[in-house]
């Protein structure tokens, strides 16, 4: 089937925008060698932490044509989730947890993939081609591809920045066998701004454009399964799932319009400002009920309660002590250990009493380590 590249691209963009995409561009399938080298350097430095999948399929991630040799063009699409509410609104509301903006509504994987599939289906019906669609679940480097497609540029916080949508874009990719005309690539417009670097609570940026995932609150609260390292606990504040700080301070956000037109991304009331008291009381069943249809559901109850205990320990709210103490007997070691730390912060004296009772009964090495460093006589944390 013959096709006019320009006309097809214009019609495809129109179709994509009808599906809710706010940004559209086309990248060549051959990713610049510098992108692959940056990925290798990042992996070699161990900055990906426990995200082993980044390492195991690095070659496919570095080049679309390694993942799918037949691909000739990559259609990059962005869907805005710019918030209407200030992401810092709960910064000093210590008895409530802060959930990243992107996770307060429906699971973006489902929303974006459905729109991608509809767009890709239209393309197949109107041109003789094959397609594959990806949303953050395959070895695809969405951000460099989005930059190559002209959707924006990778900012100093390593996320994509758009002149029109700030730092608030979900990205999706359609790989196609069609030879389409590439868009003009994005140009870095961060200039001398260092706002995203300066605000990071855990200093997760060794230098601009580099992220040490092991120190990032998003990684710590979502990807990491074990105990939160002590050096980051105080800095986490009341972040319980992800962190928007580096995104939210980006000056380019002033051009972004709130994405309220997309009802899928409207925040659910129970996820905007969840009370720590309620989160600490969750069992598996209540966790699944509360977070049904949310990307948070994949992280599991234990991680969310672990994160909420760190927030409780930072809250200074002594009324949370009974809820914290109840979790000292939790089946999950990571929860028990986090409860010890939270109790040691809220009431060191009670922590000493519990330590005398429980230390000799504990079998898990991580939890034993928490008991040994907890209480009124524990060394001061820095």
Phi, psi and omega in degrees: 000120179285152179210147174270115187304312184294312181295319179297317180296318179298317179292323178296317178298319178300316180297316181298319180291328176294335179273001175106002179280134182261345182223142186215139175191167182235131178246148173293153183290338181274107179286143180302137180307329181298328179295314179298321181292321178298320178297314180298319179296319180296316179293318181298330179279359179069020185280358178271356177061230182274005181281072187296332180298335177295327183274321189292335180233041185297322181296318179293324181292325185287335184215122177305327184283345171281320177294319181214098186303335184280349184293138179241331179220152177239118178269116182257134184229144179233134178244123185285140171232030182305128186280148173276339184257146180297119180298344179265007186302329183259010186305323182247015176262081197288344180268009175236151180267151178256121178252135181306142183310316187295338185260007182274349178245210179290161180297116184296332178304314182291315184295311183291320182295320178300316180293322177298315182297320178295319179293316180295322179298320177299318181297315180298323181288340184248000177207151181278095185204169171245154182219158168222141181244145183220136174223085167063016181233010181225165179287074181233129179270082187300320187290313175298324178293321178296323176294317179297331180272000175084014179285341182164213179214156175282116184282183181294341175273005177075357175268165180285138175241133179244141176296331184263333188235010179060221182261022189244062178235128164278138183249143174221155183230140170243113174274135181221155177277357178286145172268098180255156181287123181293149174281163173292134182292162179284153179243135181296124180236024178289330180058222182270001182299136178230021185303316182292328178287319186290329187272345186303119184297331185250010180053053185277359180253104178301327175198166180305141179074010176231132179241128170267099186302328183299337181257357185278133181298326177299315177295314184298321184272340185248309188272320184289130184264339186268195178299145174290126179305139185304324186292347182252353189295312179297320182294337181291337180057236178248024172288121180243348176202104181076182180204128181257003191305311184291330177285316189292336181270358182298124182300335181290347178296339183296343179268352183276133175267140179305136186275038184292342179293333178269099187298336180298331184260006174296133182292140175280135187306320184285350180254352181286316183214067182291136179284133180302324181303317180290321181293322180292338182271359185289134164257184183300317183296315181290326176299312181297325180291313183296318188255018176302133180078002180254149175298340181296332184304327183292336183284336177089158183298318187298318180293319180294320178291320174306310181297320181293328176292322176297316178297321178297318178297331179273350189284332187072010184266101183293341179291347178275352184304314179301319179294323178292314181300323180299333182274357174294341180254013183297151179294330183273125181300321182294331176285314179302314181297320179290326177296322177300312181297315181300317180295321180296332179278325185274326182204085182303325180296314177295326178297320177300316180299314180293326180297317180298328181278320195258338188304315184286346182265345185280139181251335184283133186293323180293319180291321176301319179297323177296315179299318184294333181259004185258165174106179185292338180260008181287152176296143181295137179274147178235000000 
